[in-house]
Amino acid sequence: MDATVQEIKEREAAGKKDYILLDVRESYERDEFNIGGMHIPLGEITASFEKLASHKDEEIVVYCRSGKRSAMAQHLLQQSGFSNVRNLEGGMMAWQ
């Protein structure tokens, strides 16, 4: 199930940082606006599985500009055995 902007904002406001936030946008996009978390551009995601391995069973919320690249990242992570990966619906366009 995907994550909604409202859900994540509510969890943030309540101080519930019980998930990993993963930004898969390019660096220039992150420089313009970001909500934090790890930064691994989509093109580097498969090469970064080892870096993410310790989070394999944790909730990972993936985000990008609109939700399309993060959906691809979600799929790649799930195929590699990550058990709880959620895409942030609408990405940063919905957040702002």
Sine and cosine of phi, psi and omega as CSV:
sin_phi,cos_phi,sin_psi,cos_psi,sin_omega,cos_omega
0.00,0.00,0.72,-0.70,0.01,-1.00
-0.96,0.29,0.33,-0.94,0.05,-1.00
-0.99,-0.13,0.57,-0.82,0.06,-1.00
-0.98,-0.17,0.41,-0.91,0.04,-1.00
-0.85,0.52,-0.69,0.72,-0.02,-1.00
-0.86,0.52,-0.71,0.71,-0.01,-1.00
-0.87,0.49,-0.73,0.68,-0.05,-1.00
-0.93,0.38,-0.65,0.76,0.05,-1.00
-0.88,0.47,-0.63,0.77,0.02,-1.00
-0.92,0.40,-0.66,0.75,0.01,-1.00
-0.91,0.41,-0.65,0.76,0.05,-1.00
-0.88,0.47,-0.73,0.68,-0.03,-1.00
-0.88,0.47,-0.55,0.84,-0.01,-1.00
-1.00,0.10,-0.03,1.00,0.00,-1.00
0.97,0.26,0.34,0.94,0.00,-1.00
-1.00,-0.03,1.00,0.10,0.04,-1.00
-0.99,-0.14,0.84,0.54,-0.04,-1.00
-0.99,-0.13,0.53,0.85,0.00,-1.00
-0.52,-0.86,0.27,-0.96,0.05,-1.00
-0.98,-0.19,0.77,-0.63,0.06,-1.00
-0.99,-0.13,0.78,-0.63,-0.04,-1.00
-0.78,-0.62,0.91,-0.42,0.00,-1.00
-1.00,-0.05,0.88,-0.48,-0.02,-1.00
-0.96,-0.30,0.29,0.96,0.04,-1.00
-0.98,0.18,0.13,-0.99,0.07,-1.00
-0.97,0.26,0.35,-0.94,-0.05,-1.00
-0.84,0.54,-0.67,0.75,-0.04,-1.00
-0.89,0.45,-0.55,0.84,0.02,-1.00
-0.94,0.35,-0.65,0.76,0.00,-1.00
-0.91,0.41,-0.60,0.80,0.03,-1.00
-0.89,0.46,-0.55,0.83,-0.02,-1.00
-0.95,0.31,-0.64,0.77,-0.03,-1.00
-0.21,-0.98,0.75,-0.66,0.11,-0.99
-0.46,-0.89,0.35,-0.94,-0.02,-1.00
-0.94,-0.35,0.25,0.97,0.07,-1.00
1.00,-0.09,-0.26,-0.97,-0.01,-1.00
1.00,0.05,-0.07,-1.00,0.03,-1.00
-0.95,0.30,0.47,-0.88,0.04,-1.00
-0.83,-0.55,0.92,-0.38,0.09,-1.00
-0.67,-0.74,0.97,-0.26,0.02,-1.00
-0.82,0.58,0.54,-0.84,-0.05,-1.00
-0.77,0.64,-0.67,0.75,-0.02,-1.00
-0.90,0.44,-0.26,0.96,-0.01,-1.00
-0.95,-0.31,0.05,1.00,-0.15,-0.99
-0.90,0.45,-0.71,0.70,-0.04,-1.00
-0.92,0.40,-0.54,0.84,0.04,-1.00
-0.96,0.28,-0.20,0.98,-0.07,-1.00
-0.96,-0.27,0.12,0.99,-0.01,-1.00
-0.82,0.57,-0.62,0.78,-0.01,-1.00
-0.89,0.46,-0.65,0.76,0.02,-1.00
-0.90,0.44,-0.51,0.86,-0.03,-1.00
-1.00,-0.06,-0.14,0.99,-0.14,-0.99
-0.80,0.60,-0.58,0.81,-0.03,-1.00
-0.93,0.37,-0.22,0.98,0.00,-1.00
-0.97,-0.25,0.24,0.97,-0.13,-0.99
-0.81,0.58,-0.56,0.83,-0.05,-1.00
-0.96,-0.29,0.09,1.00,0.04,-1.00
-1.00,-0.01,0.29,-0.96,0.08,-1.00
-0.96,0.26,0.82,-0.57,0.04,-1.00
-0.89,-0.46,0.83,-0.56,0.05,-1.00
-0.96,-0.29,0.91,-0.41,-0.07,-1.00
-0.99,-0.13,0.69,-0.72,0.03,-1.00
-0.67,-0.75,0.41,-0.91,0.07,-1.00
-0.57,-0.82,-0.43,-0.90,-0.02,-1.00
-0.95,0.31,-0.76,0.65,-0.11,-0.99
-0.86,-0.52,-0.22,0.97,-0.04,-1.00
0.95,-0.32,-0.15,0.99,-0.03,-1.00
-0.98,0.22,-0.77,0.63,0.02,-1.00
-0.91,0.41,-0.61,0.80,0.01,-1.00
-0.92,0.39,-0.52,0.86,0.08,-1.00
-0.91,0.42,-0.61,0.79,0.06,-1.00
-0.91,0.41,-0.69,0.72,0.02,-1.00
-0.89,0.46,-0.65,0.76,0.03,-1.00
-0.85,0.53,-0.73,0.68,-0.01,-1.00
-0.88,0.47,-0.73,0.69,0.00,-1.00
-0.88,0.48,-0.68,0.73,0.01,-1.00
-0.91,0.42,-0.68,0.73,0.01,-1.00
-0.89,0.46,-0.65,0.76,0.02,-1.00
-0.90,0.44,-0.41,0.91,-0.02,-1.00
-0.99,-0.10,0.22,0.98,0.13,-0.99
1.00,-0.09,0.11,0.99,0.08,-1.00
-0.97,0.25,0.82,-0.57,-0.24,-0.97
-1.00,0.01,-0.34,0.94,-0.11,-0.99
-0.66,-0.75,0.94,0.35,-0.03,-1.00
-0.96,-0.28,0.79,-0.61,-0.02,-1.00
-0.83,-0.55,0.63,-0.78,0.02,-1.00
-1.00,-0.07,0.72,-0.69,0.05,-1.00
-0.98,0.20,0.94,-0.33,-0.04,-1.00
-0.85,0.53,0.81,-0.59,0.07,-1.00
0.99,0.14,-0.17,0.99,0.06,-1.00
0.81,0.59,-0.53,-0.85,-0.06,-1.00
-0.94,0.33,-0.39,0.92,0.06,-1.00
-0.90,0.44,-0.65,0.76,0.01,-1.00
-0.97,0.24,-0.53,0.85,-0.04,-1.00
-0.91,0.42,-0.68,0.73,-0.05,-1.00
-0.99,0.14,0.00,0.00,0.00,0.00
